[in-house]
Amino acid sequence: VQLVESGGGPVQSGGSLRLSCAASGFTFNNYAMGWFRQPPGKEREFVAVISRNGVTTYYADSVKGRFIIARDNTKNTVFLQMNSLKPEDTAVYYCNKDRGILSDNYRHPSSYDYRGQGTQVTVSS
């Protein structure tokens, strides 16, 4: 299994970024996919998850209405569109593969069995 994130970088407050995660080594459309982030000096936290067919999505309250998770099963890729970015969104963002179709405990890292190397997002005020 390989998950490779891209699209991070510096951005000003109020700006947008689109993260991508290219997946390989497993049957992509059999699994839900999630995004987590780790702000500097803090623990990893749930951001968003999407079901294997893309119909069901869940978001952390802190990003609801600003971030959109999507997937393209023809390209084995999951995306995170981040709008209206705030300095508190600064973090390393990780793509994660769910252990199944969509875990009940999707907010917890233990529901995922693989993650990528991460991509840094830095939002300046």
C-alpha positions in Angstrom: 0.0 0.0 0.0 1.3 3.4 -0.9 -0.4 6.8 -0.2 1.3 9.9 -1.6 0.0 13.4 -0.6 0.7 16.5 -2.6 -0.6 20.1 -2.9 0.5 21.5 0.4 2.5 24.7 0.8 2.3 28.3 2.2 -0.9 30.3 1.8 -2.4 33.4 3.3 -5.3 33.5 5.6 -8.5 33.3 3.6 -6.9 31.5 0.7 -7.4 28.0 -0.7 -5.5 24.9 -1.3 -6.3 21.5 -2.8 -4.6 18.5 -1.4 -4.4 15.2 -3.4 -3.6 11.7 -2.3 -2.6 9.1 -4.9 -3.2 5.6 -3.7 -1.8 2.3 -4.9 -1.3 -1.2 -3.8 -4.9 -2.0 -2.9 -8.4 -2.0 -4.4 -9.1 1.7 -3.9 -12.9 1.7 -4.4 -13.3 -1.0 -1.6 -12.2 1.4 1.2 -13.2 4.6 2.8 -10.5 7.2 2.9 -9.8 9.9 5.5 -7.7 13.0 6.1 -6.1 13.7 9.4 -3.8 16.6 10.4 -1.2 17.3 13.1 -0.7 20.9 14.1 2.7 21.8 15.5 3.1 20.6 19.0 -0.3 18.9 19.0 -1.8 15.5 18.5 -3.1 14.2 15.2 -6.7 15.1 14.7 -9.5 14.0 12.4 -10.4 16.2 9.4 -12.7 14.4 7.0 -13.6 11.0 5.7 -15.3 9.8 2.6 -17.1 6.5 1.9 -15.8 4.1 -0.8 -18.4 5.3 -3.3 -18.1 9.0 -2.3 -21.7 9.3 -1.2 -21.1 9.7 2.5 -18.8 12.3 4.0 -18.1 13.4 7.5 -16.1 16.4 8.7 -14.6 17.8 11.9 -16.6 20.7 13.3 -13.6 22.9 12.8 -13.5 22.5 9.1 -17.2 21.9 8.3 -18.4 24.4 5.6 -14.8 25.2 4.5 -13.3 21.9 3.5 -14.6 19.4 1.0 -13.4 15.8 0.7 -13.9 14.1 -2.7 -12.5 11.1 -4.5 -12.0 9.9 -8.1 -12.1 6.1 -8.1 -11.0 6.0 -11.7 -7.8 7.6 -10.7 -7.3 6.1 -7.3 -7.1 9.6 -5.8 -8.7 11.3 -2.9 -8.8 15.1 -2.5 -9.2 17.7 0.2 -10.3 21.1 -1.1 -9.6 23.6 1.7 -11.2 27.1 1.5 -11.2 30.1 3.8 -8.1 28.9 5.4 -7.1 30.1 8.8 -3.8 30.2 10.7 -5.1 27.4 13.0 -5.4 25.1 9.9 -1.6 25.1 9.8 -0.5 21.4 10.1 0.9 18.4 8.4 -2.0 16.8 6.5 -2.1 13.0 6.2 -4.1 10.8 3.9 -5.3 7.6 5.5 -6.8 4.3 4.3 -9.8 3.0 6.4 -9.7 -0.6 7.5 -13.0 -1.1 5.8 -15.9 0.5 4.0 -16.4 3.2 6.7 -15.6 2.6 10.3 -18.1 3.6 13.0 -15.2 5.2 14.9 -13.9 7.1 11.8 -12.6 10.0 14.0 -10.0 7.8 15.6 -6.7 7.0 13.9 -7.0 3.3 15.0 -9.8 3.0 12.3 -7.1 3.4 9.6 -4.3 1.0 8.7 -2.1 3.0 6.4 -1.2 6.7 6.0 1.0 8.7 3.7 4.0 10.7 4.6 2.1 13.9 4.9 2.1 17.3 3.3 2.7 20.6 5.1 0.1 23.3 5.0 1.1 26.7 6.5 -1.4 29.5 6.7 -0.1 33.0 7.5 -2.2 35.7 8.9 
